[in-house]
Amino acid sequence: MTQTLLKLIFLLVVPLSLCAQNTLQSTYYIEGKDINISNIIKNIKNDAILYKFQNNRYTKRVKSKDVIKSLNSYGYIDFTSKSRYIKFIKKSPIDLTKILHSIEEFYSNSYPDIIIDSIVVLPRGYVTSLPKEYLVHINPKNNLSNKGTVYLKTQDNKKIFFDYKIIAKINLFVTKQNIQRGNELSFLNVQKKSAPLDRFRALPVQEIKKGTFQSKHNLKQGKIITIRDIETINYVKRNTMVSVSLNNNAIAIEFNAKALQNGKLNDIITIQKNNGARMKAVVVGKSKVEIK
């Protein structure tokens, strides 16, 4: 069957309105040496070869207007592109299982409640095989984004780089109202939400318990709370009265004093007695300190 006859069949079978207003991707990953219509348009009944990879070449770059023209010739019209060129890359015939598991474990450690939909891993270039022994290296800051780069380190210290993208949902906390610096965070002023894993400036907080955290600075309503926004709550606040206990063998003394510093649990702060005398004490509870 000639190419011209095949095109005529497509024109008869495929409605001209099919795939209206579709946007081409800038990159397509291909299995095999042929670049088919089905690599661009999924679930079609009749397929045809658009291009071929040249011998010993694993990428092919085509002007997007030429790709659109080729699709039009088979009856697939109204395609557009945001890129000047469309890049076709031949998939490498390698087992990515170990890399996928490493990425999954990495994100699960950062987000215990993560629900992963998919992970796509692609080598930078065409890789025909992987070494038997290698280590997967992931930058610790990769957990702030849904895509990144990993590399394999071989026994002879060579590096093989891969790009990846993960589609997943995580739990995070969002402010329900404006929160002033130093205010305790609780379910009165924050709420837990499920959201797509995206790009964050800092790691979102995964858990908030009553009496645990306070805002490190002023927070606006609707803000995602990250580890940069919180600090351990102050059990003692500066210039407030605290209950002081002094235990010395069989003698136990309690009195009130003024805290001259903020204090978190187990912090050592300076307090001032009613007579003006100053001393050091350990924060042991809410507005409670102890002299040892």
C-alpha positions as CSV (number, residue, x, y, z in Angstrom):
1,M,0.0,0.0,0.0
2,T,1.5,3.3,-1.0
3,Q,2.0,6.2,1.3
4,T,-0.4,8.4,-0.8
5,L,-3.1,5.7,-0.7
6,L,-2.7,5.4,3.1
7,K,-3.1,9.1,3.6
8,L,-6.3,9.0,1.6
9,I,-7.7,6.2,3.8
10,F,-6.9,8.3,6.9
11,L,-8.7,11.3,5.4
12,L,-11.8,9.2,4.8
13,V,-11.8,7.5,8.2
14,V,-10.8,10.4,10.5
15,P,-13.2,13.3,10.9
16,L,-11.5,16.6,10.1
17,S,-12.7,18.0,13.4
18,L,-10.8,15.4,15.4
19,C,-8.3,16.6,18.0
20,A,-9.4,20.2,17.7
21,Q,-7.2,22.7,19.6
22,N,-4.6,20.2,20.8
23,T,-1.2,21.4,21.9
24,L,1.8,19.4,21.0
25,Q,4.3,18.5,23.7
26,S,7.9,19.8,23.3
27,T,9.4,16.3,23.8
28,Y,8.2,12.8,23.0
29,Y,9.8,9.6,24.1
30,I,9.7,6.8,21.5
31,E,10.2,3.0,21.7
32,G,11.8,1.6,18.6
33,K,13.2,3.3,15.5
34,D,9.9,4.6,14.1
35,I,8.1,7.8,15.1
36,N,4.4,7.1,14.6
37,I,1.2,9.2,14.8
38,S,0.3,7.0,17.8
39,N,3.3,8.4,19.7
40,I,1.6,11.8,19.5
41,I,-2.1,10.9,19.5
42,K,-3.1,8.0,21.7
43,N,-5.8,5.4,21.1
44,I,-6.1,5.7,17.3
45,K,-7.2,2.8,15.2
46,N,-5.0,3.4,12.2
47,D,-1.4,4.3,12.6
48,A,1.3,5.6,10.2
49,I,5.0,6.4,10.4
50,L,5.8,10.1,10.4
51,Y,9.6,9.9,10.8
52,K,12.5,7.5,11.5
53,F,15.6,7.8,13.7
54,Q,18.7,7.8,11.6
55,N,21.2,5.0,12.2
56,N,23.1,5.4,15.4
57,R,21.1,8.5,16.3
58,Y,18.7,8.6,19.3
59,T,17.2,12.0,19.0
60,K,15.4,13.8,16.2
61,R,14.4,17.4,16.2
62,V,11.6,18.6,13.8
63,K,10.2,22.0,13.3
64,S,6.8,22.1,15.0
65,K,5.1,23.6,11.9
66,D,6.4,20.5,9.9
67,V,5.0,18.1,12.5
68,I,1.6,20.0,12.4
69,K,1.7,19.8,8.6
70,S,2.3,16.1,8.7
71,L,-0.6,15.5,11.1
72,N,-2.8,17.7,8.9
73,S,-2.0,15.5,5.9
74,Y,-3.5,12.5,7.8
75,G,-6.6,14.4,8.8
76,Y,-5.5,15.5,12.3
77,I,-6.1,19.2,12.3
78,D,-6.1,22.2,14.7
79,F,-2.9,21.2,16.4
80,T,-0.8,24.0,17.9
81,S,2.6,24.1,19.6
82,K,4.2,26.4,22.1
83,S,7.7,25.3,21.0
84,R,9.5,26.1,17.8
85,Y,10.8,22.5,17.6
86,I,9.5,19.1,18.6
87,K,12.1,16.7,20.0
88,F,11.7,13.0,19.7
89,I,14.0,10.9,21.9
90,K,14.4,7.1,21.7
91,K,13.8,5.4,25.0
92,S,16.7,3.4,26.4
93,P,16.1,-0.4,26.9
94,I,17.1,-0.5,30.6
95,D,15.6,-1.6,33.8
96,L,14.7,1.4,35.9
97,T,13.2,-0.5,38.9
98,K,16.0,0.3,41.4
99,I,16.0,4.0,40.5
100,L,12.2,4.2,40.8
101,H,12.3,2.5,44.2
102,S,15.0,4.9,45.4
103,I,13.0,7.9,44.4
104,E,9.8,6.5,45.9
105,E,11.6,5.8,49.2
106,F,13.2,9.3,49.2
107,Y,9.9,11.1,48.9
108,S,8.2,8.7,51.3
109,N,10.8,9.6,54.0
110,S,10.0,13.3,53.5
111,Y,6.3,13.0,53.2
112,P,5.0,10.0,55.3
113,D,1.5,10.3,54.0
114,I,2.4,10.7,50.3
115,I,0.2,9.1,47.7
116,I,2.3,8.5,44.5
117,D,0.4,8.3,41.2
118,S,3.4,7.8,38.9
119,I,7.1,8.4,38.6
120,V,8.8,8.9,35.2
121,V,12.5,8.5,34.9
122,L,14.5,9.3,31.8
123,P,18.2,9.1,31.1
124,R,20.1,12.1,29.7
125,G,21.0,10.5,26.5
126,Y,20.6,7.0,25.1
127,V,21.8,4.3,27.6
128,T,21.9,0.7,26.3
129,S,22.6,-0.9,29.7
130,L,23.4,-0.3,33.3
131,P,26.3,-1.6,35.4
132,K,25.6,-4.5,37.7
133,E,26.5,-2.5,40.8
134,Y,25.8,1.2,41.3
135,L,24.5,3.7,43.9
136,V,21.6,6.0,43.4
137,H,22.4,9.6,44.5
138,I,19.5,12.1,45.2
139,N,20.1,15.7,46.3
140,P,18.5,16.2,49.7
141,K,16.8,19.3,48.5
142,N,15.0,17.4,45.7
143,N,12.1,16.8,48.1
144,L,11.1,20.5,47.6
145,S,10.0,19.8,44.0
146,N,8.1,17.2,42.0
147,K,10.9,16.9,39.5
148,G,14.7,16.8,39.6
149,T,17.8,14.9,38.7
150,V,19.5,11.8,40.1
151,Y,22.7,10.1,39.2
152,L,24.1,6.6,39.4
153,K,27.6,6.3,40.7
154,T,29.4,3.2,39.4
155,Q,32.2,1.2,41.0
156,D,34.7,3.0,38.8
157,N,33.3,6.4,40.0
158,K,31.5,7.2,36.7
159,K,28.2,9.1,36.9
160,I,25.1,8.4,34.8
161,F,22.5,11.2,35.1
162,F,18.7,10.8,34.9
163,D,15.8,13.3,35.0
164,Y,12.6,12.4,36.7
165,K,9.1,13.7,37.5
166,I,6.8,12.4,40.2
167,I,3.0,13.0,40.3
168,A,1.7,12.6,43.9
169,K,-0.4,14.2,46.6
170,I,0.8,15.1,50.1
171,N,-0.7,16.4,53.3
172,L,0.2,19.9,54.4
173,F,-1.1,22.7,56.6
174,V,-2.6,26.1,55.5
175,T,-3.4,29.0,57.7
176,K,-7.1,29.7,58.3
177,Q,-6.5,33.3,59.3
178,N,-3.7,35.8,59.8
179,I,-1.4,34.6,62.6
180,Q,0.8,36.9,64.6
181,R,4.4,36.0,65.4
182,G,4.7,33.9,68.6
183,N,1.1,32.6,68.5
184,E,0.6,28.9,69.0
185,L,-0.4,26.9,65.9
186,S,-3.4,24.6,66.4
187,F,-6.5,23.5,64.5
188,L,-8.1,26.8,65.6
189,N,-5.9,28.8,63.2
190,V,-4.6,26.1,60.7
191,Q,-6.2,23.3,58.7
192,K,-4.8,20.2,57.1
193,K,-5.2,19.7,53.4
194,S,-4.3,17.3,50.6
195,A,-2.5,19.0,47.8
196,P,-0.4,18.0,44.7
197,L,3.3,17.7,45.2
198,D,4.7,20.8,43.5
199,R,7.6,23.2,44.1
200,F,8.0,24.6,47.6
201,R,10.4,27.2,49.0
202,A,10.8,25.0,52.1
203,L,9.6,21.6,53.3
204,P,5.8,21.8,54.3
205,V,5.1,20.9,57.9
206,Q,3.7,17.4,58.1
207,E,2.2,17.4,61.6
208,I,1.0,20.0,64.1
209,K,0.1,19.0,67.6
210,K,-1.4,21.2,70.3
211,G,1.2,22.8,72.5
212,T,4.0,22.0,70.1
213,F,4.7,24.9,67.7
214,Q,4.3,28.7,67.4
215,S,4.7,31.0,64.4
216,K,8.2,32.3,63.8
217,H,6.9,35.4,62.1
218,N,3.6,36.9,61.0
219,L,1.7,34.5,58.6
220,K,-1.0,35.6,56.2
221,Q,-4.3,33.7,55.7
222,G,-4.1,30.9,53.1
223,K,-0.3,30.4,53.5
224,I,1.2,26.9,53.3
225,I,3.1,26.4,56.5
226,T,6.7,25.3,56.1
227,I,9.5,24.4,58.6
228,R,10.8,28.0,58.1
229,D,7.6,29.4,59.5
230,I,7.6,27.5,62.9
231,E,9.6,27.1,66.0
232,T,9.1,25.1,69.3
233,I,6.5,26.9,71.4
234,N,7.8,29.1,74.3
235,Y,6.6,27.6,77.6
236,V,7.7,30.8,79.3
237,K,7.3,34.3,77.9
238,R,9.5,37.2,78.8
239,N,8.2,39.7,81.4
240,T,5.6,37.2,82.6
241,M,5.3,35.7,86.1
242,V,6.4,32.1,86.5
243,S,6.1,29.5,89.3
244,V,9.5,28.7,90.6
245,S,10.3,25.5,92.5
246,L,13.5,24.8,94.4
247,N,14.2,21.3,95.5
248,N,17.2,20.8,97.8
249,N,17.3,17.4,99.5
250,A,14.3,17.3,101.8
251,I,13.5,21.0,101.4
252,A,11.0,22.1,98.8
253,I,10.4,25.8,98.2
254,E,8.0,27.4,95.8
255,F,7.6,31.1,94.9
256,N,6.8,33.4,92.0
257,A,9.3,35.3,89.9
258,K,9.5,37.3,86.8
259,A,10.9,35.7,83.6
260,L,13.5,38.0,81.9
261,Q,13.7,35.7,78.8
262,N,11.5,33.6,76.6
263,G,12.1,29.9,77.2
264,K,11.3,26.6,75.5
265,L,11.1,23.3,77.4
266,N,14.5,22.5,79.1
267,D,15.9,26.0,78.3
268,I,17.9,27.7,81.0
269,I,16.6,31.3,81.5
270,T,17.2,34.2,83.9
271,I,14.4,35.0,86.4
272,Q,14.1,37.9,88.8
273,K,12.7,37.6,92.4
274,N,10.5,40.2,94.0
275,N,13.6,41.6,95.9
276,G,15.4,42.2,92.6
277,A,17.8,39.2,92.9
278,R,18.4,37.3,89.6
279,M,19.1,33.6,89.2
280,K,19.1,30.9,86.5
281,A,16.3,28.3,86.2
282,V,15.3,25.5,83.9
283,V,11.9,25.6,82.0
284,V,10.0,22.5,83.0
285,G,6.4,23.4,81.9
286,K,3.9,26.0,81.0
287,S,5.0,29.1,83.1
288,K,7.0,26.8,85.4
289,V,10.7,26.8,86.1
290,E,12.9,24.9,88.5
291,I,16.1,25.8,90.2
292,K,18.5,22.8,90.6
